[in-house]
Amino acid sequence: MIYAPSLPRLGVFAAWRDAARALASNNVSPDQIQWRMEGAECGLFGSGAALPAAQPMTMPKDFLPLAKLVCASRATGAHDLLYRVLLRCRGNAGLLGNRADAEVQQLEALAKNIRRDMHKMKAFVRFREVTPQGANRRQFLSWFEPDHCIEELIAGFFTRRFADMDWVIVTPEVTTRFEGGTLTHEALRSDRLDLRDEIENLWRTYYANIFNPARLKIKAMQLEMPKKYWKNLPEADLIPGLIAQAEARVHQMQQDAPTLPPMRAERILDRLPARAKAENIHDCARCPIGAQATQAVPGDGPHDARLMIVGEQPGDREDLSGKPFVGPAGQVLDSALSEAGLDRSAAYTTSAVKHFKFQPRGKRRIHQSPNRSEISACRIWLTQEIATIQPALIVALGSAAAEALTGNGAQIMVRRGKIETSLEGLPVLISVHPSAILRSSDSANLRGMMLDDLKQARIMIDALENGTQATQAALS
Ligand code: URA
């Protein structure tokens, strides 16, 4: 007798498990079974005999997670192999631990391909914003072409990462929706979506910035980001041009390098470390502000932070405590960071100017904005912080931070939400300062802008953490 259990595109693992239980518990031999994906043509035996009723049977605990992965495989014979191993596990509890077993090795290889496909999906899904006017949750859409049937396996990752927004991921066979906190999958054939938007430009600017022509590793890049993913990655169409220009750019970089006479260069280099050692931020007198302030307020946060947040200067509370962003502006920032899903304790927070500049008025100290020469005098400390932290992304809050980081003092409102480049070549996302939100008569609007910018930052940091480092490593 031949059985031909049908496996649906969605719920494939549960369907395989139930059929395998019915068949294995009745000692049906693998040779009597033809596993069939739903929609695929029936074989010689049509839809086969009705499955026998399942008898009580337990599947080994370590078998189930492996089976869940392998069930998603499109490889020919994957479901059959799984069944054969299930039967063998019954008389051999330690079978899966036997790495020398040929069938166990084949199963592990199939599972590895699924894990790799999932890793690529985490790294290369690019959400495009499609929020209609007036919607109270932001909405994002993405297109991805996985090699295997992984949509259900991977959905939990995206619901956790992007819990506060609505999103749809469309693949050629399944549409996954996360709307108002509810996840659904629908087996639906779709053609490729061609999506273009602002975030796409962010990615493009970002990759153009982190590309270092002097460290081009084409093989590593193609291994981590195989060409088949390129057509859906906004940054990918830059790559051929960047590669083509790499040699000329390296040559240009060599030409542009300072051509100091060797003796003079050596003397300067000799002096530099000594000067850096001699100078301490707490004794800094590079501008007059420090003389009036209680103390310098350097940045705060882990030295391996991926995100650096730069404000303007310490306020009254920061001046007294010696820590950045602990006063009212800090509270506005904290609440926006947590609403955007960013963990402040994982970020490095600092200011463009390290001393509090103020005007005494009675017992009060009234904030004064730092001027251009003060910002520039203080840049040395920010430069040191950037060199130590080497963040993947810097968020500049307000015009002083934007000017200190990029050298450009132009109006913030036309620049916010966009990525610019810091003087050291790092990507800088421009946003508004939390104090501006506190002072503004239109604070809700300004806060909304900051929130959007921080969410943008989170999407970029998330993508970097989830494997886009692969791209970065290959490009940098
Ligand atoms: N504003 C800043 O820019 N930095 C602080 O630390 C506090 C307020």
Boltz pocket constraint, residues with backbone or C-beta under 6 A from the ligand:
constraints:
  - pocket:
      binder: B
      contacts: [[A, 310], [A, 311], [A, 312], [A, 313], [A, 314], [A, 315], [A, 318], [A, 323], [A, 324], [A, 325], [A, 326], [A, 327], [A, 329], [A, 330], [A, 350], [A, 351], [A, 352], [A, 397], [A, 435]]
      max_distance: 6.0
